[in-house]
Amino acid sequence: MPNEESWSVLSAPTSNSVVLAVDFPAPGRPEAGFADLTAVMGSAWSAHGVLQTKLPAVTLADRPGPETYLDYWTGDEQLSGREVVAVLGYCLGGVYAAEIAERIARRQSTEPAVVLFDGQVTDKQLLAVEIDKLIALGGPVLTADEASQARLRAVEIVTTPGIALADATEEIVALYREVATGAFHKVGLAPERGEEVVRFFETYMAWLTAAEGIDPASAWGRSLALTSTDYAALEEDGAPTAVNATKLIDKRFRLEVSHADLLRADETARVLRDHSGF
């Protein structure tokens, strides 16, 4: 079996054939995950095991680059003796999926398929989008002025002339810590529990930032991409992370499915059965 520190088993391999899934799983998130997709695919994937990435123990202060994650997931001992038939990526996980597939292709006789689900690239604007989501979740606790000031500060950070993505990320995390600490105090959350929440956000932002060092163009040009109605709307609105991702993709299916339901929808399973080739 692969290294349990690096991969979680969503469906146990019954042969040497595996599908790799790249995601940033978060406890209690509303979006479906690859475990849901594995379930909805049912017998269609019965010949393959499905493995999902776990995260290395790094923090933003470590300034991790893409190799930190990629080496952790693709070390020879982790996948030794396994034939990887596909690498799946959800949102920004699609960037990492591209490079994992390239690495795997160099050491096995066949090239893994790459499948993107709302494939997204990283940039500074994405940092503001992510903290905006958390500010919205804090709506019942934050005053309208507090929320407005936090959003304005986030925009100021990401639009600072010449600021590097890593530096912007550190400032965004510091802003979240400031806003969240006040909110946690209002609701009586224990400081140590509040710190866990902030560190989880920091871990996500480190993962997001490190993806900047990967060029997914080659693998994405050969990929199968599935797009939800939410991400199609982002593209139509001109959101850079969606527009720039779409430019790299050739074969794409737009589904009448929300982003949250993309990995558990029957329509998604149908497209994969008909067009994925594995």
N, C-alpha and C positions, 0 to 999 in steps of 0.2 A: 504493500500500500504506500501511497505518497506520504511525505512528511506531514503529520497531523498538525504541526505547528504552522505550516504554510497553506494547507488546503483543508477545507471542510468537505465531507462527503455528503452530497445531496442525494445521490443514488449510487449504491455500491456497485463497483465494476464486476461484471460477470465474465469478462474476458480482458484482454489487454487494451481494449478500445475505450477512450475517454473523451468527454466533452469538457472543456474548461470554461468557467464562467467568472467574469471579472466585475466586481461590484464593490460598493462601500456600504455594507449592510449596517443598518441602524436599528436598535431595538425599538419596537413600537411605531416604526414609520408607516405612514398610510399607503405608500407605494408597494405594489406587489414585488416580490423578489424572485430569484432564480429557483428557489424551492417550489414556488407556485407554478413557474413555467414547467419544471420537471414533472410536476403532478399533472398538469393539463396536457402535456405531451403523451403521457401514459405509455402504451406499448410501442409507440413510434420510436422511442429511444431505449427500448428494453435491451438492445445489444450493447449499449454504451453505459459506462459509469459517468456520473456528472459530479465534478469537483469545483468548488468555489474558493476564490482567494480569501485568505485571512491577511491581516495586516501585521507587518513587522513592528516591533516595539521601538518606535521612533517618535520624536516630538518635533515641533516646528523649530525649536532652538537648535536641533541637529542639522538644520538646513538640508534635509534629504533630497537627493536628486532621483531621477527615474531609476538608476541602477540599484538604488537601495531596495526598491520594490521588486524590480524585475529579477535581480539575482536571487532574492528571497523565494520567488515563485518558481523559477526555472532552473535552479541548481540541479545538476545531473542526478543526484541521489533522490530528489523528490519525484521525478517522473520516469525514472529508469525502467525500461521494459514496457512502457506504455506507448501506444499509438494514439496521438491526439488527432481526432478527426475534425474538431471545430473549436474555435475560441469565440466566446460570446462576450459582448461588452454592453453594459447598461449605462447610459449617459456618458460621463467622463471615463467610465471603465472601458469604453470602446477605444480610447487612445492607448491605454495599456494593452488591451487585447491585440491591437495591431502589432505591437512590438513583440509580444509573446508569440504570436503566430509566426512572425519572421524568424525568431530564434528557433522555434520548434522545426520550421521548414529546413533549417540548415543541418539538422541532425537526425531527420527521419526521411524515409523514401518518398513520402507524400506530403503535400502542402495542406495544412489545416484550412478549412473554410473559416471565414470571419463573418460573424453576424452582429450587426449593430442594432441596438434598441434605443431610439432617440439619441443617436450618436451626437456628442457634443465636444467641442474643443475648449480649452481654458484660455482665459484672458482676464485682465483686471476688472472688466465690467462684471464678470461672473462673481467676483468677490462681493460686490455690492448687492447682487441679486441674492446671494446666499444669506447674507446678514439681514437683508430685508425680510426674507421668509421668517427668520427667528424673531424679528421685531414684531411682525404680524401675529405670531403665536403669543407674544407677550402682551397683546392688546388689552386684555382685562386688567393687567397690572400696571402697565406703563400709561402715563398720561398722554394725551394727544401731543402736547408740547415735547415731552421726552422722546416719544417715537419720532416726531418730525425732526428734532435736532439730531437724533442718531442717524436717521436716513441722510440728512444733509451732510453730516460729517463723513459718512461712508462714501458719498459721491465725491466730496472734496479729496478724500484719500486717493481714490482710484483715478481721479483726473489730475492729480498733481503732475505737472510737467516733468518728464524724465524719470519718474519713479519706477523702480524695478518691481516686477511682480512679487518677488520674495519680500521686499521691503513693504510693499503695500499690504501683503498678507499679514505681516507682523502687526501693522497698525490696525488692520481690521480686527484681528484677534484681540488686541488691547482694547479696542472700542467695545467689542462684545463683552469682554470681561467687566468693563466699567458699567455697561448698561445692565448686564445680567446680574451682577452683584447687588445692585440696588433693587432690582426686581425680586431676587431671591430673598433679600432681607424683608421686603414688604410681606411676602407670603410665609415667612417663618421657616424657610428651608435652611437646614443645617449647613454651616459654611463648608464642611468637608464634602457634602453632597453637591453643593453648588460648584465647588471646584472640579468635581468629576464631570459635571455637565460642560463646563468651560473647556476642560482638557479634551473631551470628546470632540467638541467643535474644532479645537486646535489640531487634533489628529486628522480630521477631515480636510481642513484647510491645507495642511502639509501635503496630503495625498493629492489634492487638487493642484497645488502649486508645482509639485514635482513633475506633473504631466506636461508642463510647458516644454520640457527637454526632449520630448518625443515627437517625431514627424510621422504621422500615421498615413500619409498620402498614398504610399505604394500599396499597403494592405487594404486601405479603405477603397481604393480604386477597383479592387477585385471582390469587394464585400457584398453581402446582402444586407440591406438596411430596412428597418421597419420604423415608421414614424407615426406618432400619436397625433390626435387633433390638437392637443396643447402645443406640441412642438412645431406642427405645421403653422399654427397661429403665430408663434414666435418668429418663425422664418418670414412670414408675410409681413410682420411688423418691423423686420429688419434687424432683429437682435443678432449682434455679431457672432455669438457662440453658436447659434443655429445656422446662420447664413454661411459662415466660413466652413462649418462642418459639411454642409450640403454640397458645397463646391467640390469636395473631394470624393463624393459618392456617385457611383454610376447606376447601380441597380437598386431601386428603392420602391417600397410599397407604403402608401399612405393609408392608414387604417382608421376607421371610425370608432376609435377606442381612446379613452383618456390616458394621459401619461401614467396615472396611478394604477390603471388596470392593464397596462400594456403586457405585462409579464404573466397575466392570469387569464387573458381573453381567449375564447375559442377561435376568434378570427386570427389571432397571432399564431396559434397552433396550426391552423389550416394553411397559412402561408408557409410556415416552416416545413410542414409535411410535403407541400407541393413544390417548393422551390429551393430548399436548403441543400439537397443532394447528399445528406448523411443521415 
